[in-house]
Amino acid sequence: MVRSGRYTRLNVYLLILSVLQLNLHTVEGVWPLPQAFTSSTERYPLNPQAFYFGYGRQSAAQQGCSVLDSAFRRYFSLIFPDYTDGRLHFSQYKPFTVEVSIDHDDCEGYPNEDSSERYNLSVSAGQASLKAETVWGALRGLETFSQLVYQNDFAYYRTLLMLNFPRFQFRGILLDTSRHYLPVQAILKTLDAMAYSKFNVFHWHIVDDPSFPYQSSSFPDLSSKGAFHPMTHIYTQSDVRRVISHARLWGIRVLPEFDSPGHTTSWGKGQPGLLTPCYNGGTPSGTFGPVNPALPSTYQFMARLFKEVSSVFPDSYIHLGGDEVDFSCWKSNPDVRAFMQKMGFGSDFTKLEAFYMENIVNITSALNKTSIVWQDVFDYHERRSSLSVVEVWREGCYLCEVRRVAKAGLRVILASPWYLDLPGPTHNWARYYTVWPLAFKGTEEQKKLVIGGEVCMWGEYVDATNLSPRLWPRASAAAERLWSDEKQTSNVDKAFPRLQDFRCKLLRRGIQAEPLYVGHCKHEYQGV
Amino acid sequence: MSTTLKFTALLLALSLCRGLRHDYIDNYIDNYIDEVTEEEAELVAQPSKYGSLWPLPQKVQLSEVSFKLTSSSFRIVDAKDSTAGPSCSLLQDAYRRYYEYMFGIAKRQQLNKGRRTGPSELTELQVWITSPDSECDSYPSLTSDESYELSVNQPYAVLKAPKVWGALHGLETFSQLVYEDEYGAKSINSTTISDFPRFAHRGILLDSSRHFLPIKVILANLETMAMNKINVFHWHIVDDQSFPYLSRTFPQLSQQGAYHPYTHVYTPADVKMVIEFARLRGIRVIPEFDTPGHTQSWGKGQPDLLTPCYSGSKPSGTFGPVNPILNTTYDFMSQFFKEISAVFPDAYVHLGGDEVDFTCWKSNPDIQKFMDQQGFGQDYSKLESFYIQKLLDIVTTTEKGYTIWQEVFDNGVKLKPDTVVHVWIGGGSNEEMGKVTAAGYTTILSAPWYLDYISYAQDWQKYYKVEPLNFNGTEAQKKLVIGGEACLWGEYVDATNLTPRLWPRASAVAERLWSAKDVTDINDAFSRLSVHRCRMVDRGIPAEPLFSSYCPHEYKGI
């Protein structure tokens, strides 16, 4: 059944490809660029009074499907931004129906690493038919449809045939809520904007050195002592649930990161004994270093914390961090050194770190979670087989590192070229666009191990005051790289007017996306 | 993956990008690198003994004695002998504004009637305008007296100022002295302050041509300027890209030259609103109508104003700077600036004059003929000079003073002695400041304060460390430096990112221009500025963070 469906889609794909060259200019409005489509030049008016979403008769999902029901409501307002209820007038418009059909009823589930986001969209006079394997694919299709509707005073559409699917399955954005606290509202708004660019993973770097805003039910002291403020600068369990459920409705996975053993200063405040006491000569200096890997209590604590985290966050991935561990404190501590002796690590502290990370990875594996680590862990780990997914973040020849990881048979997420917290004239969006994630020597199998990429918005200089304009539309450049076909999207000059147009669409939807260069949007941002 | 290492990583990234340099990665990158390499020390936030005062007043005496302030009993009132009474709406508006800043609009509902005030409560701030003319209904000017004296003590605090302008600054200072204790109660310490600005011209340039800025954004930034004691809004209102100023005399200029003739224009009512809003905050509005270059958008609604460029012997269909050889040009300019001088009350207009490209003039045979007639030879700066002088004469008849960008001076244009020269080229520009002042001209410094250039880390420190008088010259020359301006050009800036890009970086410039020369302690500045930025956030202004940290009330206007 599914197989035959695929077969038909393949035919459509071939048909579309054959006419693709001629029609590229007619769907300039969609960002990221769909894989294959063909469209007509004549346009038809679309009227909110006679516009309907519905489920196909064969669809596995029917009315009552929470994801699609709420998507219909959202996309109606996005398609008709000026529509206000109650302006009834009798018009000559013919009705238009968007009929959505899904192969699998996954309406109440969460998107995951295997979720298909593929869809077929065909728009003809009076109706559109959107077919997808999953509701997540249907969400991407609805987004595309909403971008296809012209908004010149009145709404118009063109007939069209499209097959679309992402190039990479993991397309993420990292927000850092430790260096600055981001109000939940700012996170939700970012999730909305992510969906507009078809991002599907929110990597929540929720805690770090400066603060611990996650309110743990097992260890409430972590946030009551480690947050910037124990009442106002925390994420309660209900905040977290709200983020996860909002993300789900937009087809976005929430990937939590609890980074250790480094980047944990704030953890120590609410969990005495967790961090390594640093020594100055023969006495403790009163400062603390990374998590203390020599104590059994550390692993008991981590097991409980990760047990909680893995039940709070439904995603099958969990990010364990493992980056930038400073060994000087470990070196200074006599107990840590004694432990090194006992374990036969000599004076190689990377072995101690590997030992620690392996324990943490085992804890999460036992909880049925796939762990992601920053590349540092891969670099010093001898028994790499225990690792699953490695995130490459360091500058320099990042593709060399991608190749090394893929050669070791591990999955890779690429972040190095997309550190968007570094500001710059917006036109450097091209820097984020001209990234070629698979331009390394390797087999097809190895390239398949590159599961995607991620935009990182670290928080040293970013909070709710400047997050949105710093993120958008630059992150959208990365989004197209991760979704679209590379050959069709390698030209910056061709992309520029499309991205400009898309940026105005973001503004129209209330996303504070900064300008690419001089010019204007029909509806400028009206906030401050 | 995020902290110290990233710094070197950034440099690597940039050099990589230069390798695959692209059309859209232009020479901004060079600037970008310069700025980034200037590594800033990491600062430790120790509370300053001056609390959160910004810019730091000239003389401050603080004591440990503190008084409570409650929204139910505290009032700002006119002193009995003040020359500005209840009819001075400028002050009445300011009283309300600062009351709301201090206590919040919502909290005013919680009136606690019949509550007796304790002995350690401060219940009144009396505002006393001391000179016979309070200037309540005037416009602020270059020579306005902005000084004030503030004494916070029981039974009431007194703010004394010769003019309303000083009183406005004093109200801001008073509001900065108020702090919240851990129970949320407002307190203020007994304090004596005597304050006046170091420089008279403390400006911010906003560019509404490259991107249209909705009025709301301009007003919010005027509001923020007042919080930083900035007193000049330099409105770079038109340029090549668009002409949003709706001229009553020449409505075609915006009809044809704006991005959109209705939604992307400033109507006379808009302009009036901006000017009055600014006046009520002690801010001058200096409009800039830049000519003869930067005028592409003028040409759309005013045919024949621009020089037709030639390709060989035929007009190429493109246009260059304003055509300086036609009488019609000067007729137009007379009428236009007559309108401008009536619409904008400030004693100065900015006439631009920067970056004039001579190639189009060179290509045009009529211009060449004119050059010959005038005996200019091939020296096009003489032609520029010819144009500018005629323009200056025109503007002089409107009884306005004028400011011009430095090239006009550099090109040897004969200027009237009262011309203000605006220095913008080269990050340091000390040499230029020496030259301009040696020639006897009044000057404004902007070169080190181009805030549209952005970089990673704390670039506010770089703006802070500038010393405007750090050039070779006599005392008399240094007196000619009347101040400076932070410029936020609009190529990459519109309403979406203007406010966080401007604040608190422009605050660094504000303190440099207001406070005494020896206020240079960067750690103390960091501490005060961190709280000052949170105060701006609390007042609804999305001022971006200086470094990892938090504000008690984060920005909620998402």
Boltz contact constraints between the chains, C-beta under 6 A:
constraints:
  - contact:
      token1: [A, 179]
      token2: [B, 548]
      max_distance: 6.0
  - contact:
      token1: [A, 180]
      token2: [B, 545]
      max_distance: 6.0
  - contact:
      token1: [A, 181]
      token2: [B, 550]
      max_distance: 6.0
  - contact:
      token1: [A, 183]
      token2: [B, 554]
      max_distance: 6.0
  - contact:
      token1: [A, 185]
      token2: [B, 558]
      max_distance: 6.0
  - contact:
      token1: [A, 186]
      token2: [B, 558]
      max_distance: 6.0
  - contact:
      token1: [A, 189]
      token2: [B, 558]
      max_distance: 6.0
  - contact:
      token1: [A, 210]
      token2: [B, 548]
      max_distance: 6.0
  - contact:
      token1: [A, 228]
      token2: [B, 550]
      max_distance: 6.0
  - contact:
      token1: [A, 233]
      token2: [B, 550]
      max_distance: 6.0
  - contact:
      token1: [A, 323]
      token2: [B, 1]
      max_distance: 6.0
  - contact:
      token1: [A, 374]
      token2: [B, 1]
      max_distance: 6.0
  - contact:
      token1: [A, 393]
      token2: [B, 1]
      max_distance: 6.0
  - contact:
      token1: [A, 395]
      token2: [B, 9]
      max_distance: 6.0
  - contact:
      token1: [A, 395]
      token2: [B, 12]
      max_distance: 6.0
  - contact:
      token1: [A, 395]
      token2: [B, 13]
      max_distance: 6.0
  - contact:
      token1: [A, 396]
      token2: [B, 12]
      max_distance: 6.0
  - contact:
      token1: [A, 422]
      token2: [B, 10]
      max_distance: 6.0
  - contact:
      token1: [A, 422]
      token2: [B, 456]
      max_distance: 6.0
  - contact:
      token1: [A, 423]
      token2: [B, 454]
      max_distance: 6.0
  - contact:
      token1: [A, 424]
      token2: [B, 32]
      max_distance: 6.0
  - contact:
      token1: [A, 425]
      token2: [B, 28]
      max_distance: 6.0
  - contact:
      token1: [A, 425]
      token2: [B, 492]
      max_distance: 6.0
  - contact:
      token1: [A, 426]
      token2: [B, 492]
      max_distance: 6.0
  - contact:
      token1: [A, 427]
      token2: [B, 24]
      max_distance: 6.0
  - contact:
      token1: [A, 428]
      token2: [B, 25]
      max_distance: 6.0
  - contact:
      token1: [A, 430]
      token2: [B, 22]
      max_distance: 6.0
  - contact:
      token1: [A, 430]
      token2: [B, 24]
      max_distance: 6.0
  - contact:
      token1: [A, 430]
      token2: [B, 25]
      max_distance: 6.0
  - contact:
      token1: [A, 431]
      token2: [B, 17]
      max_distance: 6.0
  - contact:
      token1: [A, 458]
      token2: [B, 2]
      max_distance: 6.0
  - contact:
      token1: [A, 460]
      token2: [B, 548]
      max_distance: 6.0
  - contact:
      token1: [A, 463]
      token2: [B, 545]
      max_distance: 6.0
  - contact:
      token1: [A, 464]
      token2: [B, 554]
      max_distance: 6.0
  - contact:
      token1: [A, 464]
      token2: [B, 555]
      max_distance: 6.0
  - contact:
      token1: [A, 464]
      token2: [B, 558]
      max_distance: 6.0
  - contact:
      token1: [A, 465]
      token2: [B, 500]
      max_distance: 6.0
  - contact:
      token1: [A, 465]
      token2: [B, 542]
      max_distance: 6.0
  - contact:
      token1: [A, 465]
      token2: [B, 544]
      max_distance: 6.0
  - contact:
      token1: [A, 465]
      token2: [B, 555]
      max_distance: 6.0
  - contact:
      token1: [A, 466]
      token2: [B, 500]
      max_distance: 6.0
  - contact:
      token1: [A, 466]
      token2: [B, 544]
      max_distance: 6.0
  - contact:
      token1: [A, 469]
      token2: [B, 496]
      max_distance: 6.0
  - contact:
      token1: [A, 469]
      token2: [B, 497]
      max_distance: 6.0
  - contact:
      token1: [A, 492]
      token2: [B, 22]
      max_distance: 6.0
  - contact:
      token1: [A, 512]
      token2: [B, 496]
      max_distance: 6.0
  - contact:
      token1: [A, 514]
      token2: [B, 496]
      max_distance: 6.0
  - contact:
      token1: [A, 514]
      token2: [B, 497]
      max_distance: 6.0
  - contact:
      token1: [A, 515]
      token2: [B, 211]
      max_distance: 6.0
  - contact:
      token1: [A, 515]
      token2: [B, 494]
      max_distance: 6.0
  - contact:
      token1: [A, 518]
      token2: [B, 210]
      max_distance: 6.0
  - contact:
      token1: [A, 518]
      token2: [B, 241]
      max_distance: 6.0
  - contact:
      token1: [A, 518]
      token2: [B, 491]
      max_distance: 6.0
  - contact:
      token1: [A, 520]
      token2: [B, 212]
      max_distance: 6.0
  - contact:
      token1: [A, 520]
      token2: [B, 259]
      max_distance: 6.0
  - contact:
      token1: [A, 520]
      token2: [B, 264]
      max_distance: 6.0
  - contact:
      token1: [A, 524]
      token2: [B, 214]
      max_distance: 6.0
  - contact:
      token1: [A, 524]
      token2: [B, 495]
      max_distance: 6.0
  - contact:
      token1: [A, 525]
      token2: [B, 495]
      max_distance: 6.0
  - contact:
      token1: [A, 525]
      token2: [B, 496]
      max_distance: 6.0
  - contact:
      token1: [A, 528]
      token2: [B, 217]
      max_distance: 6.0
  - contact:
      token1: [A, 528]
      token2: [B, 220]
      max_distance: 6.0
  - contact:
      token1: [A, 528]
      token2: [B, 499]
      max_distance: 6.0
